[in-house]
Amino acid sequence: MLATRSAPIVPSVAPFLAYLRLEIRRSLRNRRYLMFTVIFPVLLYVLYTAVLDVGAGPDARIDGLTWPVYFLVSMAAYGAIGAAMSQAVPVATERRQGWARQLRVTPLPGLAYVSTKVVSAVLLTVPALFLVGLAGRFVNHVEIGLPTALATIAVLALGSVPFAALGLLIGYVLDVESAQGGMVLSYFTLAILGGLFTPLPMLPEPVATIGRVLPSSHFADLGRAVVGGRLPDAADVAVLAAWAVGLGTLAAWRYVRDERSGRA
């Protein structure tokens, strides 16, 4: 009698990749995403470095970088944070529509659903990072070299995970009407207090102290280290990792809670 050999059961990545493509295409068609994470950071960069007199000349140095390069990283970080958090409203909308419940009857596992949201949010940071970099190149003739530019994009994309987790948490906690406001409020709070619009040394000390705790300031410092030819500071990596674990745990807990209650 011939023995039959069963094939090993390996979870297929096809449903994950198919859903990831769907998420990315849908986000790129979102005008809100394009405005807040691509167009607005580029406009701010041009205004603050080539149009308005902000008291920092092109040769002024902050943290070892000229002002056009320093603010280039700030606006790249600003756009990346917005892109990473852009899943907040779609998640809240899907909760209302029962989209996640419908996905349970498909081959896509619940963990893959959450993972897709995080991965798509991280990938969506790349257009913002790339276009702000182009603005620096053509407006202020910033020359950092292709290897450094690619390394900066990669580091900031990976470092955006805590903000992707925050976007998911907002979408799981708030309803559709409140998620947009919650996302925008969190976004601008992180940007302002994190020193993305005004460098932390120029802010009042109590505000700067708060900013040093937030992940946004460490996120920008991560990019500035790479642009400046330095290794990322271990403290910046540790703070971002701690925020990613904390916010990711809260988002996962809320998703499981909604799933058990039948709302997700």
C-alpha positions in Angstrom: 0.0 0.0 0.0 1.4 3.4 -1.0 1.8 5.8 1.8 0.4 9.3 1.3 2.3 12.3 2.4 0.3 15.3 3.4 1.6 18.8 2.6 2.7 20.9 5.6 0.2 23.4 6.6 1.8 26.8 6.1 -0.3 30.0 6.4 -0.6 31.6 3.0 0.6 35.2 2.7 -1.5 35.7 -0.4 -4.6 37.1 1.5 -2.3 39.4 3.5 -0.6 40.8 0.3 -3.9 41.2 -1.5 -5.4 43.1 1.4 -2.2 45.2 1.7 -2.5 46.2 -1.9 -6.1 47.2 -1.4 -5.3 49.3 1.7 -2.5 51.2 0.0 -4.5 51.9 -3.2 -7.4 53.1 -1.1 -5.2 55.4 1.0 -3.5 56.9 -2.0 -6.9 57.9 -3.4 -7.7 59.6 -0.1 -7.5 63.4 -0.5 -7.1 63.9 3.2 -4.0 61.7 3.2 -2.5 63.6 0.2 -3.1 67.0 1.8 -1.9 66.4 5.4 1.0 64.1 4.7 2.4 65.1 1.3 1.3 68.6 0.2 1.2 70.4 3.6 4.8 69.3 4.7 6.3 70.4 1.4 4.5 73.8 1.5 5.7 74.4 5.1 9.2 73.4 4.2 9.3 75.9 1.3 7.7 78.7 3.4 10.0 78.3 6.4 13.3 77.9 4.4 12.8 79.9 1.2 10.0 82.5 1.7 9.5 83.6 5.3 12.2 85.1 7.5 12.2 82.9 10.6 15.4 84.2 12.0 17.5 81.2 10.8 19.7 81.9 7.7 20.7 79.1 5.3 24.1 78.8 7.1 22.7 78.7 10.6 23.4 75.4 12.3 21.3 73.5 14.7 22.5 70.1 16.0 25.3 70.3 13.5 23.0 70.7 10.5 22.2 73.8 8.4 18.7 75.1 8.8 17.5 73.9 5.4 18.7 70.3 6.2 17.5 70.5 9.8 14.0 71.6 8.9 14.0 69.1 5.9 14.2 66.3 8.5 11.5 68.0 10.6 9.0 68.2 7.8 9.9 64.7 6.6 9.1 63.4 10.1 5.9 65.6 10.2 4.7 64.0 7.0 5.6 60.5 8.0 3.8 60.9 11.4 0.6 62.0 9.6 0.9 59.2 7.0 1.4 56.6 9.8 -1.6 57.9 11.7 -3.8 58.1 8.6 -5.5 54.7 9.4 -7.4 56.2 12.3 -10.5 57.3 10.4 -10.7 54.3 8.1 -10.5 51.9 11.1 -13.3 53.8 12.9 -15.4 53.7 9.7 -14.8 49.9 9.2 -15.8 49.3 12.8 -19.1 51.1 12.2 -19.7 49.2 8.9 -18.8 45.8 10.3 -16.0 45.4 7.8 -13.8 43.4 10.1 -16.7 41.0 10.9 -17.1 40.3 7.2 -13.3 39.7 6.8 -13.6 36.8 9.4 -15.3 34.7 6.8 -12.4 35.2 4.4 -9.0 33.5 4.5 -7.5 36.6 6.2 -6.9 36.0 9.9 -7.6 38.7 12.5 -3.9 39.1 13.2 -3.2 39.7 9.5 -5.9 42.3 9.5 -4.2 44.3 12.2 -0.7 43.7 10.7 -1.9 44.9 7.3 -3.0 48.2 8.9 0.3 48.7 10.5 2.4 47.7 7.5 0.3 49.9 5.1 0.6 52.8 7.4 4.4 52.4 7.5 4.6 52.1 3.7 2.5 55.2 3.2 5.2 57.3 5.0 7.5 56.8 2.0 5.8 59.2 -0.5 5.8 62.0 2.2 9.5 61.4 2.9 10.5 61.2 -0.7 8.6 64.4 -1.8 9.9 66.5 1.1 13.4 65.3 0.2 12.8 66.5 -3.4 11.7 69.9 -2.2 15.0 70.2 -0.3 16.9 69.2 -3.3 15.3 71.6 -5.8 14.4 74.6 -3.5 17.5 74.8 -1.3 19.9 72.6 -3.3 20.3 70.3 -0.3 22.9 67.6 -1.2 23.0 64.7 1.2 23.8 61.9 -1.3 21.6 59.1 -2.5 22.8 56.5 0.0 22.1 58.9 2.9 18.7 59.8 1.5 17.7 56.2 1.1 19.0 55.3 4.6 17.0 58.3 6.1 13.8 57.2 4.4 14.3 53.6 5.6 15.0 54.6 9.2 12.1 57.0 9.4 9.7 54.6 7.8 10.7 51.9 10.3 10.6 54.4 13.2 7.0 55.4 12.3 5.6 52.2 13.9 4.5 53.9 17.2 2.5 56.5 15.2 0.9 53.7 13.2 -0.1 52.0 16.4 -1.5 55.4 17.7 -3.6 55.7 14.6 -5.0 52.3 15.1 -5.7 53.0 18.8 -7.6 56.1 17.9 -9.7 54.3 15.3 -10.5 51.5 17.8 -11.4 53.8 20.7 -13.3 56.6 19.0 -16.3 56.6 16.7 -16.2 58.0 13.1 -17.2 61.5 14.1 -14.6 61.8 16.8 -11.7 59.9 15.1 -10.9 62.6 12.7 -10.7 65.2 15.5 -8.7 62.9 17.7 -6.2 62.1 15.0 -5.7 65.8 14.0 -5.4 66.9 17.7 -2.8 64.1 18.4 -1.0 64.9 15.1 -0.5 68.6 15.8 0.3 68.1 19.5 3.1 65.7 18.6 4.4 68.1 15.9 4.3 71.3 18.0 5.5 69.9 21.4 7.9 67.5 19.7 9.8 70.4 18.1 9.0 69.8 14.5 7.8 73.3 13.8 10.2 75.1 16.2 13.4 73.4 17.5 13.1 72.2 21.1 16.0 74.5 22.3 14.0 77.5 21.1 10.8 76.5 23.0 10.1 77.4 26.7 11.8 74.9 29.0 8.6 73.4 30.4 7.3 72.8 26.9 10.7 71.4 25.7 10.7 69.1 28.7 7.4 67.6 27.6 8.6 67.4 24.0 11.6 65.3 25.0 9.3 62.7 26.4 7.2 62.5 23.2 8.1 60.0 20.5 7.9 62.8 17.8 11.1 64.5 19.0 13.0 61.3 19.2 11.7 60.3 15.7 13.1 63.5 14.2 16.4 63.1 16.0 16.6 59.6 14.5 16.4 61.1 11.0 18.8 63.9 11.9 21.4 61.5 13.1 21.4 59.6 9.8 21.5 62.8 7.7 24.4 64.0 9.8 26.3 60.8 9.2 25.9 59.5 12.7 24.6 56.3 14.1 21.1 56.7 15.7 21.2 57.4 19.4 20.3 54.4 21.5 18.0 56.5 23.7 16.0 57.6 20.6 15.6 54.0 19.5 14.6 52.9 23.0 12.0 55.6 23.5 10.4 54.9 20.1 10.4 51.2 20.8 8.8 51.7 24.2 6.1 53.9 22.7 5.6 51.3 19.9 5.2 48.5 22.4 2.9 50.5 24.7 0.6 51.9 22.0 0.7 48.6 20.1 -0.4 46.7 23.2 -3.3 49.1 23.8 -4.4 48.9 20.2 -4.3 45.1 20.2 -6.2 44.9 23.5 -8.9 47.2 22.1 -9.1 45.2 18.9 -9.5 41.9 20.8 -12.1 43.5 23.1 -14.2 44.8 20.1 -13.8 41.4 18.4 -15.1 39.5 21.4 -18.0 41.9 21.8 -18.9 41.5 18.1 -18.2 45.2 17.2 -15.0 44.4 15.2 
